[in-house]
């Protein structure tokens, strides 16, 4: 979960909802790949945060902090089980989807190399699988990296929006490098107004995207079951962002 504090409590955005927002952002780009691979890229973006093991049939979520507050995904340790499951699920949608998902797992977790032997083995398996996938799909490393760059770009922008990380006073924050290597920035010239993305990367002159968030007014929970019940009953608010080509 993405957990934002509010004056009244907590605003919770599920990681799957954040991924769906990332897919909305990708949908607004002009397709740069053949239809089958473009759809596969959109699917990889929309599903890159699936397969959280704690959620399967247990009614639980990401858990609580030591103080009993909802725990954000940044407060959770690397889960080999979740990473393995999301890669396994991608394989059912084909080699292209698998390659993109594998590249994302490498991007997220390569920094853990050297900590544990099983993590190193998993990271080595990712690299070997990427090399095999590029060969089978007749792709250069540059072509695969350019396609993955859009996934990483949309993931990054979605996180900035969901975590309310737009700087104040109209200052700009770097999003990431796009598929062509261009660095894009995000700003909000007027507080509460439209956001500005420079240079403009989308096919249309207007961008409208949204995500759903659960609103909690209780600050602490006794256990994870209590958090789960509160989230199921929580009111939903829709967060929306609008941007225009300048």
C-alpha positions in Angstrom: 0.0 0.0 0.0 0.9 3.6 -0.4 0.2 5.4 2.9 -0.2 9.1 3.1 -0.9 10.9 6.3 -3.7 13.4 6.4 -5.0 15.8 9.1 -7.8 13.3 9.9 -5.9 10.1 9.6 -4.6 8.1 6.6 -5.1 8.0 2.8 -4.4 4.6 1.4 -3.7 3.8 -2.2 -3.3 0.1 -3.1 -0.2 -0.7 -5.1 -2.4 -2.3 -7.8 -4.3 1.0 -8.1 -1.0 2.9 -8.5 -0.1 0.5 -11.2 -3.4 1.1 -13.0 -2.6 4.8 -12.8 0.7 4.1 -14.4 -1.1 2.2 -17.2 -3.4 5.2 -17.8 -0.3 7.4 -18.2 1.2 4.9 -20.7 -2.1 4.8 -22.7 -1.8 8.5 -23.4 1.6 8.1 -25.1 1.5 7.6 -28.9 2.2 3.8 -29.5 5.8 3.2 -30.4 5.6 -0.5 -30.9 3.6 -3.0 -33.0 0.1 -3.5 -31.5 0.9 -6.9 -29.9 3.9 -5.6 -28.1 2.3 -2.3 -27.3 -0.6 -4.1 -25.5 2.0 -6.3 -23.8 3.8 -3.3 -22.5 0.5 -1.8 -21.2 -0.2 -5.1 -19.5 3.2 -5.2 -17.9 2.7 -1.7 -16.6 -0.8 -2.4 -15.2 0.3 -5.6 -13.5 3.8 -4.9 -12.3 2.7 -4.7 -8.6 0.5 -7.7 -8.5 0.9 -11.0 -6.6 1.4 -9.7 -3.1 1.5 -12.9 -1.1 0.0 -11.5 2.1 -3.3 -10.8 0.3 -4.0 -14.3 -1.1 -7.1 -15.6 0.7 -6.1 -14.2 4.1 -8.0 -10.9 4.1 -4.8 -9.2 5.2 -2.8 -6.3 3.7 0.7 -5.1 4.1 0.6 -5.0 7.9 1.2 -2.4 10.6 4.2 -0.5 11.9 5.4 -1.0 15.5 3.1 1.9 16.5 0.0 0.3 14.9 -0.2 2.5 11.9 -0.8 1.2 8.3 2.6 0.3 6.9 3.6 1.8 3.6 5.3 -0.4 0.9 8.5 1.4 1.6 8.5 0.1 5.1 8.4 -3.5 4.0 11.4 -5.7 3.2 12.0 -7.3 -0.2 9.8 -10.3 -0.7 11.3 -13.0 -2.8 8.0 -14.8 -2.9 6.2 -11.8 -4.3 8.9 -11.2 -6.9 8.9 -14.8 -8.0 5.1 -14.9 -8.2 4.9 -11.7 -10.4 7.5 -13.1 -12.7 5.7 -16.5 -12.9 2.4 -14.8 -13.6 4.0 -12.7 -16.5 5.1 -15.9 -18.2 1.5 -16.9 -18.8 1.2 -13.8 -21.0 4.2 -14.6 -23.1 7.9 -13.9 -23.5 7.6 -10.2 -24.2 5.6 -9.5 -21.0 8.0 -11.7 -19.1 11.0 -9.8 -20.4 9.5 -6.4 -19.4 8.6 -7.7 -15.9 12.1 -9.2 -15.5 13.7 -5.9 -16.4 11.6 -4.1 -13.8 12.5 -6.6 -11.1 16.1 -6.1 -11.9 15.7 -2.3 -11.8 14.0 -2.5 -8.4 16.2 -5.1 -6.7 19.7 -5.1 -8.2 20.8 -2.9 -5.3 20.3 -5.8 -3.0 23.0 -7.8 -4.6 25.6 -9.1 -2.2 23.3 -9.3 0.8 22.1 -12.9 0.5 23.0 -15.8 -1.7 19.4 -16.6 -2.6 18.8 -13.0 -3.7 22.0 -13.0 -5.8 20.8 -16.3 -7.4 17.5 -14.7 -8.2 19.1 -11.6 -9.7 21.4 -13.8 -11.8 18.4 -15.7 -13.0 16.7 -12.5 -14.1 19.8 -11.4 -16.1 20.1 -14.8 -17.8 16.4 -14.8 -18.6 16.6 -11.4 -20.1 19.4 -12.4 -22.4 17.5 -15.5 -23.5 14.3 -13.5 -24.0 16.0 -10.9 -26.2 17.5 -13.6 -28.3 14.2 -15.4 -28.8 12.3 -12.2 -29.6 15.2 -11.0 -31.9 15.6 -7.8 -29.9 18.7 -5.8 -29.2 19.4 -4.7 -25.6 18.8 -1.1 -26.7 15.4 -2.0 -28.1 14.3 -3.8 -24.9 15.7 -1.0 -22.7 13.8 1.7 -24.6 10.5 -0.2 -24.3 11.1 -0.8 -20.6 12.0 2.9 -20.1 8.3 3.7 -20.6 7.3 1.3 -17.9 9.8 2.8 -15.5 8.7 6.4 -16.5 5.1 5.7 -15.9 5.7 3.9 -12.7 7.8 6.8 -11.4 5.3 9.5 -12.3 2.4 7.5 -10.8 4.4 7.2 -7.6 5.1 10.9 -7.5 1.4 11.6 -7.9 0.1 9.0 -5.5 2.6 10.0 -2.8 1.9 13.7 -3.2 5.6 14.4 -4.1 5.0 17.4 -6.4 7.1 20.2 -5.0 5.5 23.4 -3.6 5.8 26.9 -5.1 5.8 25.7 -8.7 9.2 24.0 -8.4 9.8 21.1 -10.8 10.8 17.5 -10.0 12.5 15.2 -12.4 10.3 12.2 -13.5 12.7 10.0 -15.4 14.2 9.5 -18.8 11.7 8.6 -21.5 12.2 5.9 -24.1 14.2 8.4 -26.3 16.4 9.4 -23.4 14.6 12.8 -22.8 14.4 13.8 -19.2 10.9 15.0 -18.3 9.9 17.2 -15.3 6.7 17.7 -13.4 5.5 20.9 -11.7 2.3 22.4 -10.4 2.5 26.2 -11.1 -0.6 26.9 -9.0 -1.4 24.9 -5.9 -4.3 22.6 -6.5 -4.3 23.5 -10.2 -3.3 21.6 -13.3 0.2 20.0 -13.4 2.8 20.8 -16.0 4.8 18.1 -17.7 7.8 19.2 -19.7 8.6 18.4 -22.4 5.1 17.2 -23.3 5.3 13.4 -24.2 1.6 12.5 -24.9 -0.2 12.2 -28.1 -3.1 14.5 -27.2 -3.1 18.1 -25.9 -4.8 17.2 -22.6 -4.1 14.5 -20.0 -6.6 13.5 -17.4 -5.8 10.6 -15.0 -7.2 9.4 -11.7 -6.8 6.9 -8.9 -9.0 5.7 -6.0 -7.9 6.1 -2.4 -9.4 4.7 0.8 -9.9 7.2 3.7 -9.2 6.1 7.2 -9.9 8.3 10.2 -8.5 5.8 12.8 -4.8 6.3 13.5 -3.9 3.0 15.1 -5.0 -0.6 14.8 -4.6 -3.5 17.1 -3.8 -6.0 14.4 -3.8 -6.6 10.6 -7.3 -8.0 10.7 -8.6 -4.7 12.1 -6.8 -2.7 9.4 -8.3 -5.0 6.8 -11.8 -4.6 8.1 -11.4 -0.8 8.3 -10.2 -0.7 4.7 -13.1 -2.7 3.5 -15.5 -0.3 5.1 -13.6 2.9 4.3 -15.1 5.6 2.1 -13.4 6.1 -1.3 -12.1 9.3 -2.7 -11.0 9.8 -6.3 -7.8 11.7 -6.9 -7.6 13.4 -10.3 -4.8 15.2 -12.2 -5.2 17.3 -15.3 -2.4 18.6 -17.5 -2.3 20.4 -20.8 0.4 20.8 -23.5 1.8 24.3 -23.3 
